[in-house]
């Protein structure tokens, strides 16, 4: 996130990586384009992040998320999903 000072107050601007618009391979571009057509909207930035060089970030991060939400735990899957949704709402993120 980028911070800019305007009139003595801080203004937080979202950071956009140009690679997320132009840096995907052919397969990823096709899947992102198909997603746009099927949903009638542009894919979320998190989806673009997961599909950009998935071998370095996307697959390991998704595997970690799967382990956290579906692996062994004292909490049920529903409770873990609810914790994620609540935390996302506190951070003003879509879940």
C-alpha positions as CSV (number, residue, x, y, z in Angstrom):
1,X,0.0,0.0,0.0
2,X,1.3,3.4,-0.9
3,X,0.9,6.4,1.5
4,X,0.5,9.9,0.3
5,X,0.2,13.0,2.6
6,X,-2.5,15.4,1.4
7,X,-3.2,18.6,3.4
8,X,-1.6,17.1,6.6
9,X,-3.6,13.9,6.5
10,X,-2.5,10.4,5.3
11,X,-4.1,9.0,2.3
12,X,-3.6,5.3,1.6
13,X,-3.5,4.2,-2.1
14,X,-3.7,0.6,-3.2
15,X,-0.5,-0.7,-4.8
16,X,-0.9,-2.2,-8.3
17,X,1.8,-4.3,-9.8
18,X,2.0,-3.8,-13.6
19,X,3.2,-7.5,-13.9
20,X,-0.3,-8.6,-12.8
21,X,-1.7,-7.0,-15.9
22,X,0.9,-8.0,-18.5
23,X,3.2,-10.6,-17.0
24,X,1.3,-13.8,-17.3
25,X,2.1,-16.8,-19.6
26,X,-0.2,-17.9,-22.4
27,X,-2.1,-20.5,-20.3
28,X,-2.7,-18.0,-17.5
29,X,-3.8,-15.3,-19.9
30,X,-6.3,-17.7,-21.4
31,X,-7.7,-18.7,-18.0
32,X,-7.9,-15.1,-16.8
33,X,-9.6,-14.1,-20.0
34,X,-12.1,-17.0,-19.7
35,X,-12.8,-16.0,-16.1
36,X,-13.5,-12.4,-17.3
37,X,-15.9,-13.7,-20.0
38,X,-17.8,-16.1,-17.7
39,X,-18.1,-13.7,-14.7
40,X,-18.5,-10.5,-16.7
41,X,-15.9,-8.8,-14.5
42,X,-12.2,-8.7,-14.2
43,X,-10.6,-11.3,-11.9
44,X,-9.7,-10.2,-8.4
45,X,-6.0,-9.1,-7.9
46,X,-5.5,-12.1,-5.6
47,X,-6.4,-14.5,-8.5
48,X,-3.9,-12.7,-10.8
49,X,-1.3,-13.0,-8.1
50,X,-1.8,-16.7,-7.7
51,X,-1.6,-17.3,-11.4
52,X,1.5,-15.1,-12.0
53,X,4.5,-17.5,-11.8
54,X,2.4,-20.1,-9.9
55,X,5.4,-22.3,-9.3
56,X,7.0,-19.7,-7.0
57,X,4.0,-18.3,-5.1
58,X,0.6,-19.4,-6.3
59,X,0.8,-23.1,-5.7
60,X,2.8,-23.1,-2.4
61,X,0.5,-20.3,-1.0
62,X,-2.7,-22.1,-2.1
63,X,-1.4,-25.4,-0.7
64,X,-0.7,-23.6,2.6
65,X,-4.2,-22.1,2.7
66,X,-5.7,-25.5,1.9
67,X,-3.7,-27.1,4.8
68,X,-4.8,-24.3,7.2
69,X,-8.5,-24.5,6.2
70,X,-8.9,-28.2,5.6
71,X,-6.1,-29.9,7.6
72,X,-6.3,-31.4,11.1
73,X,-7.6,-28.9,13.7
74,X,-9.6,-28.6,16.9
75,X,-11.9,-26.2,14.9
76,X,-14.3,-27.3,12.3
77,X,-13.9,-26.3,8.7
78,X,-17.0,-24.0,9.1
79,X,-15.4,-22.3,12.1
80,X,-12.2,-21.7,10.2
81,X,-14.1,-20.3,7.2
82,X,-16.0,-18.0,9.5
83,X,-12.7,-16.8,11.1
84,X,-11.4,-16.1,7.6
85,X,-14.5,-14.2,6.6
86,X,-14.6,-12.2,9.8
87,X,-10.9,-11.3,9.5
88,X,-11.4,-10.3,5.9
89,X,-14.3,-8.0,6.8
90,X,-12.1,-6.3,9.5
91,X,-9.5,-5.7,6.8
92,X,-12.2,-4.6,4.3
93,X,-11.3,-7.4,2.0
94,X,-13.6,-9.6,-0.1
95,X,-13.7,-13.2,1.1
